[in-house]
């Protein structure tokens, strides 16, 4: 069920910074029509740190209702507070999410035992498939392979979104966890090597704007056609680079605005791109015929 391309969907805003639900729904339809396997609301790309709890729930509810089981919904409900993560995950289940994405507790930097107990408590108390999100570049602490292996033994912990940037670590996780434990890339530019090593897809930023091309690339990998996947990877590599020229989700929201799909509006401390970087983004988008 959880393999393929899962779009880490942006949260469109109106000029007054309020949530633009109509643009969100149109973006969801655009993604589904172009072959994605699921939508991931309220991740980093959805600017979750700047939405309050009520808005967080509002976005998940809007996504679940609009998708209406057409594809999977993996709701971002993680926190550096286990109690808060439990509350948000319970709400996501009530709203109809198919799974939760749980970012590694950030800033407070738990020990490996702390990570284990955090995830185990959520998985014990909320009967909803849980995907661990390892992103040490943002959370400040790596979830080590031994900890992932321990967590993989829990029936509700079904996989990990790997954004450590370490291919050896990703391969170690794949090698040491059960065959049905899902390893998804958290980086668009590492989907090719991760899937060649046994990964099952990606939670993608790029698929916000190129869902068809991302779906084609990942489908090729799932079918074992790595020659085709490699060709598509190198065609898209310039975009994979420029989409992180500034902090995510600034470039992808700017790209979507250039395409006329959302407004170029952020909530502080996220702000508009530097003009020189925006120009570089525009050049790549035109070269790849995205705009």
Order of alpha helices (4+ residues) and beta strands (2+ residues): beta-alpha-beta-alpha-beta-alpha-beta-alpha-beta-alpha-alpha-beta-alpha-beta-alpha-beta-alpha-alpha-alpha-alpha
